[in-house]
Amino acid sequence: MFFKKYDPLKKKQLSILDETGKIVDTKNDPKLDKETLMGMYKTFVLTRIADQRALNYQRQGRMLTFPPTRGQEAIQIGLAQAMEKQDWLSPYFRDLASMLHRGVRLDQIFLYWYGNEWGNHFDPTLNTLPVNVVIGSQIPIGAGLAYASQLLNKNQVVLATIGDGGTSHGEFYEGLNFASVYNSPLVVLIQNNQYAISTPRSKATKAETLAQKAVAFGIPGIQVDGNDILAVYKAVKEAVDYARAGNGPVLIEAISYRLTAHTTSDDPTIYRSDEEVAIWEAKEPLIRFKKYLTDLGYLTDEVQAQIEKEAEAEVIAAFDRIENELGAMPLEDIFKYMYADWTPQLREQYEAHKKFLEEAGK
């Protein structure tokens, strides 16, 4: 497989599409067809608009805490495109684009960040697990799914994502070690956006690359340009094929940058400079992908305007459904899923809050 040529101990990234939108590695160009590329671009635009709208809704007090995706879309769309329908996605909390590209409805994703857990009830045929805020836990969950697929001969590969900071958590090592020992079909993709909230990558680990952590597990590891959607697709596709063939796990590190806040509760200006952000803004993934599609003749001003118009309408309609149809949740739902039977304390809390709402006329 091609990624075996990339030594994870060295800072050599797979890069196919440069910052100007030009192909610089023709050998590894996946040569995706127009329909596929434009489908990826539509998800890109939808994600970017949904991301900004969610920030606005949160600032208006209409949505709870939200983790922006801007800057990492190429990673998420590239990985989702490389998966087969029967494969599983075990995401972390900042995976808006990959979920959308897998077919998860935007109103469901919004519903979760609106504060309603029913937003996590995705269509089961999409094989996409819910938003996972517990850092690192998606890796052993993914390893378990991969092992189950292996035992049941399901021919499914599990792709689990994690942030750079999450690679310092025990679950990252435990999950990958388990999958490596049992040769399970797991691909772990590290979305290295340079910061674990306010902790820079350089202070999270002394390892020169995060891809080199693969060496300890005895599995292949590769570092890719996470702002290059073609490189991400190529690396993940090869890794998924490799894992599906019974060769065991693969670790991928995608280098990118979180262009906005960690969440809507964060102020990134406290811990990083405007100059640093400007450097990465020039490398951001949407610019180069647009240039690439424009040079191919697939994307014109008219086509782009239509895609943006449709995406804007979809986002507005999705949040309208949240506020007018889906957002309300029975009070009981907040309490009844903790235990099989309500504890006396839960019952007391429920009755107290129910009385409060009744007295408040709500």
C-alpha positions in Angstrom: 0.0 0.0 0.0 1.2 3.5 -0.8 1.2 4.8 2.7 3.8 2.3 3.8 6.3 4.5 1.9 5.6 7.4 4.3 7.7 7.0 7.4 5.6 8.4 10.4 8.9 9.2 12.2 9.6 11.9 9.6 7.6 15.1 8.9 6.7 14.2 5.3 3.1 14.8 4.4 1.0 13.4 1.6 0.0 16.4 -0.4 -1.8 16.3 -3.8 -3.5 19.7 -4.1 -1.4 22.7 -3.3 -2.6 26.1 -1.9 -3.2 27.4 -5.4 -5.5 24.5 -6.3 -3.0 22.8 -8.5 -2.2 19.1 -8.6 1.4 18.6 -7.3 1.3 14.8 -7.1 -0.2 13.3 -10.2 0.7 9.8 -9.2 -1.6 9.9 -6.2 -4.3 12.0 -7.7 -7.5 10.0 -7.1 -9.1 11.4 -10.3 -12.6 11.6 -8.8 -15.4 12.3 -11.3 -17.4 15.5 -11.6 -20.4 14.2 -9.7 -18.4 13.1 -6.7 -16.3 16.3 -6.6 -19.3 18.6 -6.8 -21.1 16.5 -4.2 -18.2 17.0 -1.9 -18.2 20.8 -2.6 -21.9 21.1 -1.9 -21.3 19.5 1.6 -18.4 21.9 2.0 -20.6 24.9 1.4 -23.5 23.6 3.5 -21.1 23.0 6.4 -19.5 26.4 6.2 -22.9 28.2 6.1 -24.4 25.9 8.9 -21.3 26.6 11.0 -21.7 30.4 10.7 -25.4 30.2 11.3 -24.9 28.1 14.4 -22.5 30.7 15.8 -25.1 33.4 15.2 -27.9 31.3 16.7 -25.8 30.7 19.8 -24.9 34.4 20.2 -28.6 35.2 19.9 -29.4 32.8 22.8 -31.3 30.4 20.4 -28.8 27.5 20.6 -26.5 26.2 23.4 -22.7 25.7 23.1 -21.5 24.8 19.6 -18.1 23.7 18.3 -17.2 25.4 15.0 -15.8 23.3 12.2 -14.3 26.0 10.0 -10.9 25.0 8.7 -11.4 21.3 9.2 -14.0 20.5 6.5 -11.6 19.0 4.0 -10.6 16.4 6.5 -14.1 15.4 7.4 -15.6 15.4 3.9 -12.5 13.6 2.5 -12.8 10.8 5.1 -16.6 10.4 4.7 -16.3 10.2 0.9 -13.7 7.4 1.2 -15.9 5.2 3.4 -18.3 2.6 2.1 -22.0 2.8 3.1 -21.7 -0.2 5.4 -18.7 1.2 7.3 -19.1 2.9 10.6 -18.1 6.4 11.7 -17.2 6.8 15.4 -16.9 10.6 15.5 -15.7 13.1 18.1 -17.6 16.3 18.8 -16.4 18.4 15.9 -17.5 16.3 13.0 -20.3 18.4 11.4 -19.1 17.9 7.8 -18.4 14.2 8.0 -21.9 13.6 9.5 -23.6 15.7 6.8 -21.7 13.9 4.0 -22.7 10.6 5.5 -26.3 11.7 5.2 -27.2 12.8 8.8 -29.9 15.4 8.7 -28.8 19.0 9.6 -31.9 19.5 11.8 -30.9 16.5 14.0 -27.3 17.8 14.4 -28.7 21.3 15.3 -31.2 19.6 17.7 -28.4 18.1 19.8 -26.6 21.5 20.2 -30.0 23.0 20.9 -30.0 20.9 24.0 -32.2 18.0 23.0 -30.6 14.6 23.2 -33.1 13.2 20.6 -30.9 15.0 18.1 -28.5 12.0 18.5 -31.1 9.5 17.2 -29.6 9.2 13.7 -31.1 7.0 10.9 -29.6 3.6 11.9 -28.9 2.8 8.3 -26.3 5.5 8.2 -23.9 3.6 10.6 -22.9 6.9 12.2 -22.6 7.1 16.0 -23.8 10.1 17.9 -21.8 13.2 18.9 -19.2 12.1 21.4 -18.0 14.9 23.8 -16.1 12.5 26.1 -12.6 13.0 24.8 -10.9 9.9 23.4 -13.8 7.5 24.2 -14.7 7.2 20.5 -11.5 5.2 19.9 -12.3 2.2 22.1 -15.9 2.4 21.0 -14.6 2.2 17.4 -12.3 -0.6 18.3 -15.2 -2.6 19.7 -17.3 -2.0 16.7 -14.4 -3.1 14.4 -13.8 -6.2 16.5 -17.5 -7.1 16.3 -17.5 -6.6 12.5 -14.5 -8.9 12.4 -16.2 -11.6 14.5 -19.5 -11.4 12.5 -17.8 -11.2 9.1 -19.7 -7.9 8.3 -17.0 -6.6 6.0 -17.2 -3.2 7.8 -14.4 -0.8 8.5 -14.7 1.6 11.4 -13.3 5.1 11.1 -12.8 6.9 14.4 -11.8 10.6 14.6 -10.0 12.4 17.4 -8.4 15.8 18.0 -4.7 16.3 18.6 -5.2 16.8 22.3 -7.2 13.6 22.5 -4.1 11.6 21.6 -2.8 12.3 25.1 -5.8 10.5 26.7 -5.5 6.9 27.7 -8.5 5.8 25.6 -6.6 6.6 22.4 -3.8 4.1 23.3 -6.1 1.5 24.8 -8.4 1.5 21.8 -5.7 1.4 19.2 -3.7 -1.2 21.1 -6.8 -3.5 21.3 -7.4 -3.1 17.6 -3.8 -3.7 16.8 -3.6 -6.9 18.9 -6.7 -8.3 17.3 -5.9 -7.0 13.8 -9.3 -5.4 13.7 -10.5 -3.2 10.8 -10.1 0.2 12.5 -8.8 3.5 10.9 -8.1 6.3 13.4 -7.9 9.8 11.9 -6.3 12.5 14.1 -7.7 16.0 13.2 -4.6 18.0 14.2 -6.0 21.5 14.4 -3.0 22.7 16.4 -4.8 23.3 19.7 -6.5 21.3 22.4 -8.7 24.2 23.5 -5.9 26.6 24.5 -3.1 24.0 24.8 -0.9 24.2 21.7 0.1 21.0 20.0 3.8 21.5 21.1 2.7 21.3 24.7 0.5 18.3 24.4 3.2 15.9 23.4 6.9 15.8 22.7 6.5 13.5 19.7 7.6 15.2 16.5 4.5 13.9 14.7 1.3 12.3 16.0 1.4 9.8 13.1 4.6 8.3 14.6 2.5 7.0 17.5 1.5 4.2 15.1 5.0 2.7 15.6 4.2 1.8 19.2 1.1 -0.2 18.0 3.0 -1.9 15.2 0.7 -0.5 12.5 1.1 1.9 9.5 0.9 5.6 10.2 0.9 8.5 7.7 0.7 12.3 8.0 -1.4 14.2 5.4 -2.2 17.8 4.5 -5.6 18.2 6.1 -6.4 21.2 4.1 -6.1 19.1 0.9 -9.3 17.3 0.4 -7.9 15.0 -2.2 -4.9 13.9 0.0 -7.3 13.1 2.8 -9.6 11.1 0.5 -6.6 9.2 -0.9 -5.1 8.4 2.4 -8.3 7.3 4.0 -9.4 5.2 0.9 -6.1 3.3 0.9 -6.3 2.8 4.7 -9.9 1.6 4.6 -9.1 -0.8 1.8 -6.1 -2.0 3.8 -8.1 -2.6 6.9 -10.9 -4.3 5.1 -8.5 -6.7 3.6 -7.7 -8.0 7.0 -4.4 -6.2 7.6 -5.4 -4.4 10.8 -5.6 -0.8 11.9 -4.1 2.4 10.3 -3.4 5.7 12.0 -3.6 8.9 10.0 -2.7 12.4 11.1 -4.3 15.2 9.1 -2.6 18.6 9.6 -5.0 21.5 9.7 -6.0 24.5 11.8 -9.1 25.5 13.8 -9.8 28.9 12.3 -12.3 30.0 14.9 -13.0 29.2 18.6 -12.8 25.8 20.2 -16.5 26.3 21.1 -18.7 29.3 21.5 -17.6 29.4 25.1 -13.9 30.0 24.0 -12.0 33.2 23.2 -9.0 32.1 21.0 -7.5 35.6 21.0 -6.3 35.0 24.5 -3.9 32.2 23.5 -3.0 32.8 19.8 -2.1 35.8 17.6 -3.9 37.3 14.7 -0.8 36.9 12.7 -0.8 33.1 13.2 -4.4 32.8 12.2 -3.8 34.9 9.1 -1.1 32.5 8.0 -3.5 29.6 8.2 -6.4 31.5 6.6 -4.2 31.7 3.4 -4.0 27.9 3.5 -7.6 27.2 4.3 -9.2 24.3 2.5 -12.2 25.8 0.8 -10.1 28.3 -1.2 -7.9 25.7 -2.8 -10.8 23.3 -3.5 -12.8 26.1 -5.2 -9.8 27.0 -7.4 -9.4 23.4 -8.3 -13.0 23.0 -9.4 -13.0 26.3 -11.2 -9.9 25.3 -13.2 -11.6 22.0 -14.1 -14.6 24.0 -15.4 -17.0 22.4 -12.9 -17.5 25.5 -10.8 -18.7 28.8 -12.3 -20.0 31.9 -10.6 -23.5 31.0 -11.5 -23.2 27.4 -10.2 -21.5 28.6 -7.0 -24.3 31.2 -6.3 -26.9 28.5 -6.8 -25.2 26.1 -4.4 -24.9 28.8 -1.8 -28.5 29.8 -2.2 -29.7 26.2 -1.8 -27.5 25.6 1.2 -28.6 28.9 2.9 -32.2 27.9 2.5 -31.6 24.4 3.8 -29.9 25.7 7.0 -32.6 28.2 7.7 -35.3 25.6 7.1 -33.5 23.1 9.4 -33.3 25.5 12.3 -36.9 26.6 11.7 -37.9 23.0 12.3 -35.9 23.0 15.5 -37.6 26.1 16.9 -41.1 25.3 15.7 -41.4 21.5 15.6 -38.6 19.5 17.1 -37.1 21.5 19.9 -39.6 20.8 22.7 -38.7 17.8 24.8 -40.9 16.2 27.5 -39.5 17.0 31.0 -39.5 13.3 31.8 -36.8 12.7 29.1 -34.3 14.6 31.1 -34.6 12.1 34.0 -35.8 8.7 32.8 -32.7 7.5 30.8 -30.2 7.6 33.7 -31.3 4.3 35.3 -33.7 1.5 34.5 -35.8 2.7 37.4 -35.9 6.2 38.8 -34.0 6.7 42.0 -35.7 8.5 44.9 -33.4 11.5 44.3 -34.3 11.7 40.6 -38.0 11.4 41.3 -37.6 14.3 43.9 -35.8 16.4 41.4 -38.3 15.8 38.7 -41.3 16.6 40.9 -39.6 19.8 42.2 -38.8 21.0 38.7 -42.2 20.1 37.4 -43.8 22.1 40.2 -41.5 25.1 39.4 -42.6 25.0 35.7 -46.2 24.8 36.6 -46.0 27.8 39.0 -44.1 29.7 36.3 -46.8 29.0 33.8 -44.6 27.0 31.5 
